[in-house]
Amino acid sequence: MKLETLRLIFLILDFASSIGIILGYLLQSPKASGLGSISGGATVYKARKPLDAFLDKLIIWSAIIFAISTLILAVLRPA
């Protein structure tokens, strides 16, 4: 496999994982309940929604892929 092709693959992985991080963060429901959380009035224990659990995993895996592909791109940079 050519070096340029390998670089392009990791660049696409880098871009896709960064989009995954951004979308995962933006689509999560808010975890704080505003000013009620300051006085402790918002201590309601709720089960997490399945979508939020999925988005948390998406953010974690996207961040791992982003870090690895960025490091590989730094090693494969053009001379």
mmCIF file of the N, C-alpha and C atoms, coordinates in Angstrom:
data_MODEL
# 
_entry.id   MODEL 
# 
loop_
_atom_site.group_PDB 
_atom_site.id 
_atom_site.type_symbol 
_atom_site.label_atom_id 
_atom_site.label_alt_id 
_atom_site.label_comp_id 
_atom_site.label_asym_id 
_atom_site.label_entity_id 
_atom_site.label_seq_id 
_atom_site.pdbx_PDB_ins_code 
_atom_site.Cartn_x 
_atom_site.Cartn_y 
_atom_site.Cartn_z 
_atom_site.occupancy 
_atom_site.B_iso_or_equiv 
_atom_site.pdbx_formal_charge 
_atom_site.auth_seq_id 
_atom_site.auth_comp_id 
_atom_site.auth_asym_id 
_atom_site.auth_atom_id 
_atom_site.pdbx_PDB_model_num 
ATOM 1   N N  . MET A 1 1  ? 0.838   -1.174 0.000  1.00 0.00 ? 1  MET A N  1 
ATOM 2   C CA . MET A 1 1  ? 0.000   0.000  0.000  1.00 0.00 ? 1  MET A CA 1 
ATOM 3   C C  . MET A 1 1  ? 0.886   1.241  0.000  1.00 0.00 ? 1  MET A C  1 
ATOM 4   N N  . LYS A 1 2  ? 0.551   2.202  -0.828 1.00 0.00 ? 2  LYS A N  1 
ATOM 5   C CA . LYS A 1 2  ? 1.351   3.415  -0.905 1.00 0.00 ? 2  LYS A CA 1 
ATOM 6   C C  . LYS A 1 2  ? 1.196   4.255  0.359  1.00 0.00 ? 2  LYS A C  1 
ATOM 7   N N  . LEU A 1 3  ? 2.189   5.050  0.621  1.00 0.00 ? 3  LEU A N  1 
ATOM 8   C CA . LEU A 1 3  ? 2.177   5.912  1.797  1.00 0.00 ? 3  LEU A CA 1 
ATOM 9   C C  . LEU A 1 3  ? 1.077   6.971  1.696  1.00 0.00 ? 3  LEU A C  1 
ATOM 10  N N  . GLU A 1 4  ? 0.831   7.478  0.494  1.00 0.00 ? 4  GLU A N  1 
ATOM 11  C CA . GLU A 1 4  ? -0.215  8.497  0.308  1.00 0.00 ? 4  GLU A CA 1 
ATOM 12  C C  . GLU A 1 4  ? -1.595  7.914  0.571  1.00 0.00 ? 4  GLU A C  1 
ATOM 13  N N  . THR A 1 5  ? -1.807  6.666  0.156  1.00 0.00 ? 5  THR A N  1 
ATOM 14  C CA . THR A 1 5  ? -3.093  6.004  0.388  1.00 0.00 ? 5  THR A CA 1 
ATOM 15  C C  . THR A 1 5  ? -3.313  5.770  1.877  1.00 0.00 ? 5  THR A C  1 
ATOM 16  N N  . LEU A 1 6  ? -2.276  5.352  2.565  1.00 0.00 ? 6  LEU A N  1 
ATOM 17  C CA . LEU A 1 6  ? -2.356  5.133  4.003  1.00 0.00 ? 6  LEU A CA 1 
ATOM 18  C C  . LEU A 1 6  ? -2.640  6.446  4.736  1.00 0.00 ? 6  LEU A C  1 
ATOM 19  N N  . ARG A 1 7  ? -1.971  7.508  4.300  1.00 0.00 ? 7  ARG A N  1 
ATOM 20  C CA . ARG A 1 7  ? -2.205  8.827  4.886  1.00 0.00 ? 7  ARG A CA 1 
ATOM 21  C C  . ARG A 1 7  ? -3.643  9.281  4.671  1.00 0.00 ? 7  ARG A C  1 
ATOM 22  N N  . LEU A 1 8  ? -4.189  9.017  3.474  1.00 0.00 ? 8  LEU A N  1 
ATOM 23  C CA . LEU A 1 8  ? -5.565  9.402  3.167  1.00 0.00 ? 8  LEU A CA 1 
ATOM 24  C C  . LEU A 1 8  ? -6.564  8.627  4.027  1.00 0.00 ? 8  LEU A C  1 
ATOM 25  N N  . ILE A 1 9  ? -6.313  7.344  4.244  1.00 0.00 ? 9  ILE A N  1 
ATOM 26  C CA . ILE A 1 9  ? -7.194  6.538  5.085  1.00 0.00 ? 9  ILE A CA 1 
ATOM 27  C C  . ILE A 1 9  ? -7.229  7.084  6.512  1.00 0.00 ? 9  ILE A C  1 
ATOM 28  N N  . PHE A 1 10 ? -6.067  7.391  7.073  1.00 0.00 ? 10 PHE A N  1 
ATOM 29  C CA . PHE A 1 10 ? -6.019  7.905  8.437  1.00 0.00 ? 10 PHE A CA 1 
ATOM 30  C C  . PHE A 1 10 ? -6.568  9.326  8.527  1.00 0.00 ? 10 PHE A C  1 
ATOM 31  N N  . LEU A 1 11 ? -6.452  10.092 7.462  1.00 0.00 ? 11 LEU A N  1 
ATOM 32  C CA . LEU A 1 11 ? -7.042  11.428 7.440  1.00 0.00 ? 11 LEU A CA 1 
ATOM 33  C C  . LEU A 1 11 ? -8.566  11.345 7.450  1.00 0.00 ? 11 LEU A C  1 
ATOM 34  N N  . ILE A 1 12 ? -9.118  10.396 6.705  1.00 0.00 ? 12 ILE A N  1 
ATOM 35  C CA . ILE A 1 12 ? -10.570 10.193 6.703  1.00 0.00 ? 12 ILE A CA 1 
ATOM 36  C C  . ILE A 1 12 ? -11.038 9.700  8.070  1.00 0.00 ? 12 ILE A C  1 
ATOM 37  N N  . LEU A 1 13 ? -10.284 8.779  8.686  1.00 0.00 ? 13 LEU A N  1 
ATOM 38  C CA . LEU A 1 13 ? -10.610 8.317  10.037 1.00 0.00 ? 13 LEU A CA 1 
ATOM 39  C C  . LEU A 1 13 ? -10.564 9.464  11.042 1.00 0.00 ? 13 LEU A C  1 
ATOM 40  N N  . ASP A 1 14 ? -9.587  10.327 10.907 1.00 0.00 ? 14 ASP A N  1 
ATOM 41  C CA . ASP A 1 14 ? -9.433  11.478 11.783 1.00 0.00 ? 14 ASP A CA 1 
ATOM 42  C C  . ASP A 1 14 ? -10.631 12.418 11.651 1.00 0.00 ? 14 ASP A C  1 
ATOM 43  N N  . PHE A 1 15 ? -11.016 12.695 10.423 1.00 0.00 ? 15 PHE A N  1 
ATOM 44  C CA . PHE A 1 15 ? -12.149 13.590 10.174 1.00 0.00 ? 15 PHE A CA 1 
ATOM 45  C C  . PHE A 1 15 ? -13.450 12.980 10.677 1.00 0.00 ? 15 PHE A C  1 
ATOM 46  N N  . ALA A 1 16 ? -13.684 11.699 10.390 1.00 0.00 ? 16 ALA A N  1 
ATOM 47  C CA . ALA A 1 16 ? -14.928 11.047 10.807 1.00 0.00 ? 16 ALA A CA 1 
ATOM 48  C C  . ALA A 1 16 ? -15.024 10.957 12.329 1.00 0.00 ? 16 ALA A C  1 
ATOM 49  N N  . SER A 1 17 ? -13.920 10.669 12.981 1.00 0.00 ? 17 SER A N  1 
ATOM 50  C CA . SER A 1 17 ? -13.959 10.584 14.440 1.00 0.00 ? 17 SER A CA 1 
ATOM 51  C C  . SER A 1 17 ? -14.166 11.955 15.081 1.00 0.00 ? 17 SER A C  1 
ATOM 52  N N  . SER A 1 18 ? -13.627 13.002 14.481 1.00 0.00 ? 18 SER A N  1 
ATOM 53  C CA . SER A 1 18 ? -13.872 14.339 15.031 1.00 0.00 ? 18 SER A CA 1 
ATOM 54  C C  . SER A 1 18 ? -15.335 14.733 14.870 1.00 0.00 ? 18 SER A C  1 
ATOM 55  N N  . ILE A 1 19 ? -15.951 14.369 13.762 1.00 0.00 ? 19 ILE A N  1 
ATOM 56  C CA . ILE A 1 19 ? -17.382 14.617 13.580 1.00 0.00 ? 19 ILE A CA 1 
ATOM 57  C C  . ILE A 1 19 ? -18.181 13.803 14.596 1.00 0.00 ? 19 ILE A C  1 
ATOM 58  N N  . GLY A 1 20 ? -17.770 12.576 14.870 1.00 0.00 ? 20 GLY A N  1 
ATOM 59  C CA . GLY A 1 20 ? -18.436 11.743 15.872 1.00 0.00 ? 20 GLY A CA 1 
ATOM 60  C C  . GLY A 1 20 ? -18.381 12.352 17.262 1.00 0.00 ? 20 GLY A C  1 
ATOM 61  N N  . ILE A 1 21 ? -17.243 12.922 17.621 1.00 0.00 ? 21 ILE A N  1 
ATOM 62  C CA . ILE A 1 21 ? -17.109 13.573 18.922 1.00 0.00 ? 21 ILE A CA 1 
ATOM 63  C C  . ILE A 1 21 ? -18.043 14.778 19.016 1.00 0.00 ? 21 ILE A C  1 
ATOM 64  N N  . ILE A 1 22 ? -18.038 15.605 17.988 1.00 0.00 ? 22 ILE A N  1 
ATOM 65  C CA . ILE A 1 22 ? -18.865 16.821 17.995 1.00 0.00 ? 22 ILE A CA 1 
ATOM 66  C C  . ILE A 1 22 ? -20.347 16.477 18.043 1.00 0.00 ? 22 ILE A C  1 
ATOM 67  N N  . LEU A 1 23 ? -20.787 15.573 17.168 1.00 0.00 ? 23 LEU A N  1 
ATOM 68  C CA . LEU A 1 23 ? -22.211 15.218 17.140 1.00 0.00 ? 23 LEU A CA 1 
ATOM 69  C C  . LEU A 1 23 ? -22.640 14.502 18.417 1.00 0.00 ? 23 LEU A C  1 
ATOM 70  N N  . GLY A 1 24 ? -21.790 13.632 18.939 1.00 0.00 ? 24 GLY A N  1 
ATOM 71  C CA . GLY A 1 24 ? -22.116 12.940 20.184 1.00 0.00 ? 24 GLY A CA 1 
ATOM 72  C C  . GLY A 1 24 ? -22.302 13.898 21.340 1.00 0.00 ? 24 GLY A C  1 
ATOM 73  N N  . TYR A 1 25 ? -21.475 14.911 21.394 1.00 0.00 ? 25 TYR A N  1 
ATOM 74  C CA . TYR A 1 25 ? -21.588 15.900 22.468 1.00 0.00 ? 25 TYR A CA 1 
ATOM 75  C C  . TYR A 1 25 ? -22.824 16.779 22.288 1.00 0.00 ? 25 TYR A C  1 
ATOM 76  N N  . LEU A 1 26 ? -23.082 17.195 21.063 1.00 0.00 ? 26 LEU A N  1 
ATOM 77  C CA . LEU A 1 26 ? -24.205 18.100 20.833 1.00 0.00 ? 26 LEU A CA 1 
ATOM 78  C C  . LEU A 1 26 ? -25.569 17.421 20.984 1.00 0.00 ? 26 LEU A C  1 
ATOM 79  N N  . LEU A 1 27 ? -25.655 16.128 20.730 1.00 0.00 ? 27 LEU A N  1 
ATOM 80  C CA . LEU A 1 27 ? -26.934 15.433 20.791 1.00 0.00 ? 27 LEU A CA 1 
ATOM 81  C C  . LEU A 1 27 ? -27.288 14.915 22.181 1.00 0.00 ? 27 LEU A C  1 
ATOM 82  N N  . GLN A 1 28 ? -26.378 15.018 23.137 1.00 0.00 ? 28 GLN A N  1 
ATOM 83  C CA . GLN A 1 28 ? -26.677 14.553 24.487 1.00 0.00 ? 28 GLN A CA 1 
ATOM 84  C C  . GLN A 1 28 ? -27.680 15.480 25.164 1.00 0.00 ? 28 GLN A C  1 
ATOM 85  N N  . SER A 1 29 ? -28.506 14.894 26.028 1.00 0.00 ? 29 SER A N  1 
ATOM 86  C CA . SER A 1 29 ? -29.420 15.719 26.798 1.00 0.00 ? 29 SER A CA 1 
ATOM 87  C C  . SER A 1 29 ? -28.645 16.351 27.956 1.00 0.00 ? 29 SER A C  1 
ATOM 88  N N  . PRO A 1 30 ? -29.077 17.529 28.399 1.00 0.00 ? 30 PRO A N  1 
ATOM 89  C CA . PRO A 1 30 ? -28.344 18.211 29.476 1.00 0.00 ? 30 PRO A CA 1 
ATOM 90  C C  . PRO A 1 30 ? -28.368 17.395 30.767 1.00 0.00 ? 30 PRO A C  1 
ATOM 91  N N  . LYS A 1 31 ? -27.260 17.377 31.477 1.00 0.00 ? 31 LYS A N  1 
ATOM 92  C CA . LYS A 1 31 ? -27.180 16.607 32.712 1.00 0.00 ? 31 LYS A CA 1 
ATOM 93  C C  . LYS A 1 31 ? -27.449 17.475 33.934 1.00 0.00 ? 31 LYS A C  1 
ATOM 94  N N  . ALA A 1 32 ? -27.280 18.764 33.827 1.00 0.00 ? 32 ALA A N  1 
ATOM 95  C CA . ALA A 1 32 ? -27.525 19.671 34.952 1.00 0.00 ? 32 ALA A CA 1 
ATOM 96  C C  . ALA A 1 32 ? -28.964 20.166 34.896 1.00 0.00 ? 32 ALA A C  1 
ATOM 97  N N  . SER A 1 33 ? -29.463 20.554 36.044 1.00 0.00 ? 33 SER A N  1 
ATOM 98  C CA . SER A 1 33 ? -30.842 21.037 36.081 1.00 0.00 ? 33 SER A CA 1 
ATOM 99  C C  . SER A 1 33 ? -30.896 22.519 36.429 1.00 0.00 ? 33 SER A C  1 
ATOM 100 N N  . GLY A 1 34 ? -29.972 23.263 35.937 1.00 0.00 ? 34 GLY A N  1 
ATOM 101 C CA . GLY A 1 34 ? -30.012 24.709 36.103 1.00 0.00 ? 34 GLY A CA 1 
ATOM 102 C C  . GLY A 1 34 ? -29.589 25.150 37.491 1.00 0.00 ? 34 GLY A C  1 
ATOM 103 N N  . LEU A 1 35 ? -30.216 26.220 37.979 1.00 0.00 ? 35 LEU A N  1 
ATOM 104 C CA . LEU A 1 35 ? -29.849 26.786 39.272 1.00 0.00 ? 35 LEU A CA 1 
ATOM 105 C C  . LEU A 1 35 ? -30.310 25.931 40.438 1.00 0.00 ? 35 LEU A C  1 
ATOM 106 N N  . GLY A 1 36 ? -31.225 24.998 40.230 1.00 0.00 ? 36 GLY A N  1 
ATOM 107 C CA . GLY A 1 36 ? -31.674 24.117 41.303 1.00 0.00 ? 36 GLY A CA 1 
ATOM 108 C C  . GLY A 1 36 ? -30.585 23.188 41.790 1.00 0.00 ? 36 GLY A C  1 
ATOM 109 N N  . SER A 1 37 ? -29.588 22.958 40.985 1.00 0.00 ? 37 SER A N  1 
ATOM 110 C CA . SER A 1 37 ? -28.508 22.058 41.390 1.00 0.00 ? 37 SER A CA 1 
ATOM 111 C C  . SER A 1 37 ? -27.535 22.722 42.361 1.00 0.00 ? 37 SER A C  1 
ATOM 112 N N  . ILE A 1 38 ? -27.592 24.046 42.497 1.00 0.00 ? 38 ILE A N  1 
ATOM 113 C CA . ILE A 1 38 ? -26.677 24.738 43.406 1.00 0.00 ? 38 ILE A CA 1 
ATOM 114 C C  . ILE A 1 38 ? -27.032 24.428 44.855 1.00 0.00 ? 38 ILE A C  1 
ATOM 115 N N  . SER A 1 39 ? -28.323 24.478 45.186 1.00 0.00 ? 39 SER A N  1 
ATOM 116 C CA . SER A 1 39 ? -28.739 24.260 46.573 1.00 0.00 ? 39 SER A CA 1 
ATOM 117 C C  . SER A 1 39 ? -28.974 22.800 46.897 1.00 0.00 ? 39 SER A C  1 
ATOM 118 N N  . GLY A 1 40 ? -28.810 21.924 45.950 1.00 0.00 ? 40 GLY A N  1 
ATOM 119 C CA . GLY A 1 40 ? -29.010 20.511 46.203 1.00 0.00 ? 40 GLY A CA 1 
ATOM 120 C C  . GLY A 1 40 ? -30.440 20.073 45.996 1.00 0.00 ? 40 GLY A C  1 
ATOM 121 N N  . GLY A 1 41 ? -31.268 20.928 45.468 1.00 0.00 ? 41 GLY A N  1 
ATOM 122 C CA . GLY A 1 41 ? -32.667 20.592 45.257 1.00 0.00 ? 41 GLY A CA 1 
ATOM 123 C C  . GLY A 1 41 ? -32.901 19.696 44.059 1.00 0.00 ? 41 GLY A C  1 
ATOM 124 N N  . ALA A 1 42 ? -31.890 19.428 43.304 1.00 0.00 ? 42 ALA A N  1 
ATOM 125 C CA . ALA A 1 42 ? -32.057 18.635 42.086 1.00 0.00 ? 42 ALA A CA 1 
ATOM 126 C C  . ALA A 1 42 ? -31.438 17.261 42.218 1.00 0.00 ? 42 ALA A C  1 
ATOM 127 N N  . THR A 1 43 ? -31.451 16.712 43.417 1.00 0.00 ? 43 THR A N  1 
ATOM 128 C CA . THR A 1 43 ? -30.865 15.387 43.599 1.00 0.00 ? 43 THR A CA 1 
ATOM 129 C C  . THR A 1 43 ? -31.920 14.326 43.331 1.00 0.00 ? 43 THR A C  1 
ATOM 130 N N  . VAL A 1 44 ? -32.274 14.175 42.105 1.00 0.00 ? 44 VAL A N  1 
ATOM 131 C CA . VAL A 1 44 ? -33.223 13.160 41.683 1.00 0.00 ? 44 VAL A CA 1 
ATOM 132 C C  . VAL A 1 44 ? -32.427 12.096 40.941 1.00 0.00 ? 44 VAL A C  1 
ATOM 133 N N  . TYR A 1 45 ? -32.567 10.863 41.374 1.00 0.00 ? 45 TYR A N  1 
ATOM 134 C CA . TYR A 1 45 ? -31.821 9.781  40.747 1.00 0.00 ? 45 TYR A CA 1 
ATOM 135 C C  . TYR A 1 45 ? -32.663 9.191  39.632 1.00 0.00 ? 45 TYR A C  1 
ATOM 136 N N  . LYS A 1 46 ? -32.197 9.340  38.428 1.00 0.00 ? 46 LYS A N  1 
ATOM 137 C CA . LYS A 1 46 ? -32.909 8.821  37.265 1.00 0.00 ? 46 LYS A CA 1 
ATOM 138 C C  . LYS A 1 46 ? -32.005 7.848  36.536 1.00 0.00 ? 46 LYS A C  1 
ATOM 139 N N  . ALA A 1 47 ? -32.626 6.908  35.881 1.00 0.00 ? 47 ALA A N  1 
ATOM 140 C CA . ALA A 1 47 ? -31.856 6.005  35.023 1.00 0.00 ? 47 ALA A CA 1 
ATOM 141 C C  . ALA A 1 47 ? -31.485 6.749  33.753 1.00 0.00 ? 47 ALA A C  1 
ATOM 142 N N  . ARG A 1 48 ? -30.335 6.444  33.239 1.00 0.00 ? 48 ARG A N  1 
ATOM 143 C CA . ARG A 1 48 ? -29.888 7.106  32.018 1.00 0.00 ? 48 ARG A CA 1 
ATOM 144 C C  . ARG A 1 48 ? -30.677 6.600  30.828 1.00 0.00 ? 48 ARG A C  1 
ATOM 145 N N  . LYS A 1 49 ? -30.920 7.495  29.915 1.00 0.00 ? 49 LYS A N  1 
ATOM 146 C CA . LYS A 1 49 ? -31.612 7.117  28.685 1.00 0.00 ? 49 LYS A CA 1 
ATOM 147 C C  . LYS A 1 49 ? -30.667 6.287  27.819 1.00 0.00 ? 49 LYS A C  1 
ATOM 148 N N  . PRO A 1 50 ? -31.213 5.338  27.066 1.00 0.00 ? 50 PRO A N  1 
ATOM 149 C CA . PRO A 1 50 ? -30.337 4.515  26.212 1.00 0.00 ? 50 PRO A CA 1 
ATOM 150 C C  . PRO A 1 50 ? -29.582 5.341  25.165 1.00 0.00 ? 50 PRO A C  1 
ATOM 151 N N  . LEU A 1 51 ? -30.209 6.415  24.683 1.00 0.00 ? 51 LEU A N  1 
ATOM 152 C CA . LEU A 1 51 ? -29.529 7.255  23.702 1.00 0.00 ? 51 LEU A CA 1 
ATOM 153 C C  . LEU A 1 51 ? -28.314 7.934  24.310 1.00 0.00 ? 51 LEU A C  1 
ATOM 154 N N  . ASP A 1 52 ? -28.434 8.407  25.553 1.00 0.00 ? 52 ASP A N  1 
ATOM 155 C CA . ASP A 1 52 ? -27.291 9.048  26.204 1.00 0.00 ? 52 ASP A CA 1 
ATOM 156 C C  . ASP A 1 52 ? -26.162 8.062  26.458 1.00 0.00 ? 52 ASP A C  1 
ATOM 157 N N  . ALA A 1 53 ? -26.505 6.835  26.813 1.00 0.00 ? 53 ALA A N  1 
ATOM 158 C CA . ALA A 1 53 ? -25.473 5.820  27.023 1.00 0.00 ? 53 ALA A CA 1 
ATOM 159 C C  . ALA A 1 53 ? -24.756 5.517  25.709 1.00 0.00 ? 53 ALA A C  1 
ATOM 160 N N  . PHE A 1 54 ? -25.526 5.436  24.615 1.00 0.00 ? 54 PHE A N  1 
ATOM 161 C CA . PHE A 1 54 ? -24.917 5.209  23.300 1.00 0.00 ? 54 PHE A CA 1 
ATOM 162 C C  . PHE A 1 54 ? -24.018 6.377  22.904 1.00 0.00 ? 54 PHE A C  1 
ATOM 163 N N  . LEU A 1 55 ? -24.477 7.600  23.152 1.00 0.00 ? 55 LEU A N  1 
ATOM 164 C CA . LEU A 1 55 ? -23.683 8.777  22.781 1.00 0.00 ? 55 LEU A CA 1 
ATOM 165 C C  . LEU A 1 55 ? -22.406 8.868  23.614 1.00 0.00 ? 55 LEU A C  1 
ATOM 166 N N  . ASP A 1 56 ? -22.475 8.452  24.882 1.00 0.00 ? 56 ASP A N  1 
ATOM 167 C CA . ASP A 1 56 ? -21.256 8.413  25.698 1.00 0.00 ? 56 ASP A CA 1 
ATOM 168 C C  . ASP A 1 56 ? -20.230 7.447  25.110 1.00 0.00 ? 56 ASP A C  1 
ATOM 169 N N  . LYS A 1 57 ? -20.689 6.269  24.697 1.00 0.00 ? 57 LYS A N  1 
ATOM 170 C CA . LYS A 1 57 ? -19.780 5.295  24.089 1.00 0.00 ? 57 LYS A CA 1 
ATOM 171 C C  . LYS A 1 57 ? -19.249 5.807  22.754 1.00 0.00 ? 57 LYS A C  1 
ATOM 172 N N  . LEU A 1 58 ? -20.102 6.481  21.990 1.00 0.00 ? 58 LEU A N  1 
ATOM 173 C CA . LEU A 1 58 ? -19.666 7.051  20.711 1.00 0.00 ? 58 LEU A CA 1 
ATOM 174 C C  . LEU A 1 58 ? -18.565 8.081  20.925 1.00 0.00 ? 58 LEU A C  1 
ATOM 175 N N  . ILE A 1 59 ? -18.717 8.927  21.926 1.00 0.00 ? 59 ILE A N  1 
ATOM 176 C CA . ILE A 1 59 ? -17.704 9.948  22.204 1.00 0.00 ? 59 ILE A CA 1 
ATOM 177 C C  . ILE A 1 59 ? -16.395 9.301  22.636 1.00 0.00 ? 59 ILE A C  1 
ATOM 178 N N  . ILE A 1 60 ? -16.471 8.301  23.505 1.00 0.00 ? 60 ILE A N  1 
ATOM 179 C CA . ILE A 1 60 ? -15.255 7.652  23.994 1.00 0.00 ? 60 ILE A CA 1 
ATOM 180 C C  . ILE A 1 60 ? -14.511 6.961  22.855 1.00 0.00 ? 60 ILE A C  1 
ATOM 181 N N  . TRP A 1 61 ? -15.224 6.165  22.046 1.00 0.00 ? 61 TRP A N  1 
ATOM 182 C CA . TRP A 1 61 ? -14.563 5.456  20.947 1.00 0.00 ? 61 TRP A CA 1 
ATOM 183 C C  . TRP A 1 61 ? -14.069 6.413  19.870 1.00 0.00 ? 61 TRP A C  1 
ATOM 184 N N  . SER A 1 62 ? -14.825 7.478  19.608 1.00 0.00 ? 62 SER A N  1 
ATOM 185 C CA . SER A 1 62 ? -14.376 8.467  18.626 1.00 0.00 ? 62 SER A CA 1 
ATOM 186 C C  . SER A 1 62 ? -13.115 9.174  19.108 1.00 0.00 ? 62 SER A C  1 
ATOM 187 N N  . ALA A 1 63 ? -13.041 9.454  20.399 1.00 0.00 ? 63 ALA A N  1 
ATOM 188 C CA . ALA A 1 63 ? -11.846 10.110 20.943 1.00 0.00 ? 63 ALA A CA 1 
ATOM 189 C C  . ALA A 1 63 ? -10.630 9.195  20.858 1.00 0.00 ? 63 ALA A C  1 
ATOM 190 N N  . ILE A 1 64 ? -10.828 7.905  21.123 1.00 0.00 ? 64 ILE A N  1 
ATOM 191 C CA . ILE A 1 64 ? -9.711  6.951  21.028 1.00 0.00 ? 64 ILE A CA 1 
ATOM 192 C C  . ILE A 1 64 ? -9.225  6.853  19.583 1.00 0.00 ? 64 ILE A C  1 
ATOM 193 N N  . ILE A 1 65 ? -10.166 6.713  18.649 1.00 0.00 ? 65 ILE A N  1 
ATOM 194 C CA . ILE A 1 65 ? -9.796  6.623  17.231 1.00 0.00 ? 65 ILE A CA 1 
ATOM 195 C C  . ILE A 1 65 ? -9.135  7.919  16.767 1.00 0.00 ? 65 ILE A C  1 
ATOM 196 N N  . PHE A 1 66 ? -9.652  9.060  17.236 1.00 0.00 ? 66 PHE A N  1 
ATOM 197 C CA . PHE A 1 66 ? -9.076  10.348 16.862 1.00 0.00 ? 66 PHE A CA 1 
ATOM 198 C C  . PHE A 1 66 ? -7.632  10.462 17.345 1.00 0.00 ? 66 PHE A C  1 
ATOM 199 N N  . ALA A 1 67 ? -7.380  10.073 18.591 1.00 0.00 ? 67 ALA A N  1 
ATOM 200 C CA . ALA A 1 67 ? -6.025  10.184 19.144 1.00 0.00 ? 67 ALA A CA 1 
ATOM 201 C C  . ALA A 1 67 ? -5.048  9.272  18.406 1.00 0.00 ? 67 ALA A C  1 
ATOM 202 N N  . ILE A 1 68 ? -5.466  8.045  18.157 1.00 0.00 ? 68 ILE A N  1 
ATOM 203 C CA . ILE A 1 68 ? -4.574  7.094  17.475 1.00 0.00 ? 68 ILE A CA 1 
ATOM 204 C C  . ILE A 1 68 ? -4.303  7.525  16.040 1.00 0.00 ? 68 ILE A C  1 
ATOM 205 N N  . SER A 1 69 ? -5.348  7.933  15.322 1.00 0.00 ? 69 SER A N  1 
ATOM 206 C CA . SER A 1 69 ? -5.145  8.324  13.919 1.00 0.00 ? 69 SER A CA 1 
ATOM 207 C C  . SER A 1 69 ? -4.332  9.619  13.816 1.00 0.00 ? 69 SER A C  1 
ATOM 208 N N  . THR A 1 70 ? -4.496  10.517 14.782 1.00 0.00 ? 70 THR A N  1 
ATOM 209 C CA . THR A 1 70 ? -3.694  11.743 14.762 1.00 0.00 ? 70 THR A CA 1 
ATOM 210 C C  . THR A 1 70 ? -2.223  11.439 15.011 1.00 0.00 ? 70 THR A C  1 
ATOM 211 N N  . LEU A 1 71 ? -1.954  10.529 15.946 1.00 0.00 ? 71 LEU A N  1 
ATOM 212 C CA . LEU A 1 71 ? -0.562  10.146 16.189 1.00 0.00 ? 71 LEU A CA 1 
ATOM 213 C C  . LEU A 1 71 ? 0.056   9.463  14.975 1.00 0.00 ? 71 LEU A C  1 
ATOM 214 N N  . ILE A 1 72 ? -0.701  8.609  14.322 1.00 0.00 ? 72 ILE A N  1 
ATOM 215 C CA . ILE A 1 72 ? -0.190  7.934  13.125 1.00 0.00 ? 72 ILE A CA 1 
ATOM 216 C C  . ILE A 1 72 ? 0.034   8.937  11.997 1.00 0.00 ? 72 ILE A C  1 
ATOM 217 N N  . LEU A 1 73 ? -0.873  9.916  11.871 1.00 0.00 ? 73 LEU A N  1 
ATOM 218 C CA . LEU A 1 73 ? -0.672  10.949 10.844 1.00 0.00 ? 73 LEU A CA 1 
ATOM 219 C C  . LEU A 1 73 ? 0.566   11.789 11.121 1.00 0.00 ? 73 LEU A C  1 
ATOM 220 N N  . ALA A 1 74 ? 0.863   12.005 12.412 1.00 0.00 ? 74 ALA A N  1 
ATOM 221 C CA . ALA A 1 74 ? 2.080   12.762 12.743 1.00 0.00 ? 74 ALA A CA 1 
ATOM 222 C C  . ALA A 1 74 ? 3.328   11.986 12.367 1.00 0.00 ? 74 ALA A C  1 
ATOM 223 N N  . VAL A 1 75 ? 3.272   10.660 12.485 1.00 0.00 ? 75 VAL A N  1 
ATOM 224 C CA . VAL A 1 75 ? 4.423   9.839  12.108 1.00 0.00 ? 75 VAL A CA 1 
ATOM 225 C C  . VAL A 1 75 ? 4.534   9.753  10.587 1.00 0.00 ? 75 VAL A C  1 
ATOM 226 N N  . LEU A 1 76 ? 3.404   9.709  9.889  1.00 0.00 ? 76 LEU A N  1 
ATOM 227 C CA . LEU A 1 76 ? 3.407   9.554  8.424  1.00 0.00 ? 76 LEU A CA 1 
ATOM 228 C C  . LEU A 1 76 ? 3.439   10.883 7.677  1.00 0.00 ? 76 LEU A C  1 
ATOM 229 N N  . ARG A 1 77 ? 3.768   11.950 8.359  1.00 0.00 ? 77 ARG A N  1 
ATOM 230 C CA . ARG A 1 77 ? 3.743   13.253 7.690  1.00 0.00 ? 77 ARG A CA 1 
ATOM 231 C C  . ARG A 1 77 ? 4.729   13.275 6.514  1.00 0.00 ? 77 ARG A C  1 
ATOM 232 N N  . PRO A 1 78 ? 4.408   14.086 5.513  1.00 0.00 ? 78 PRO A N  1 
ATOM 233 C CA . PRO A 1 78 ? 5.318   14.129 4.342  1.00 0.00 ? 78 PRO A CA 1 
ATOM 234 C C  . PRO A 1 78 ? 6.684   14.676 4.715  1.00 0.00 ? 78 PRO A C  1 
ATOM 235 N N  . ALA A 1 79 ? 7.681   14.135 4.115  1.00 0.00 ? 79 ALA A N  1 
ATOM 236 C CA . ALA A 1 79 ? 9.062   14.537 4.409  1.00 0.00 ? 79 ALA A CA 1 
ATOM 237 C C  . ALA A 1 79 ? 9.430   15.844 3.769  1.00 0.00 ? 79 ALA A C  1 
# 
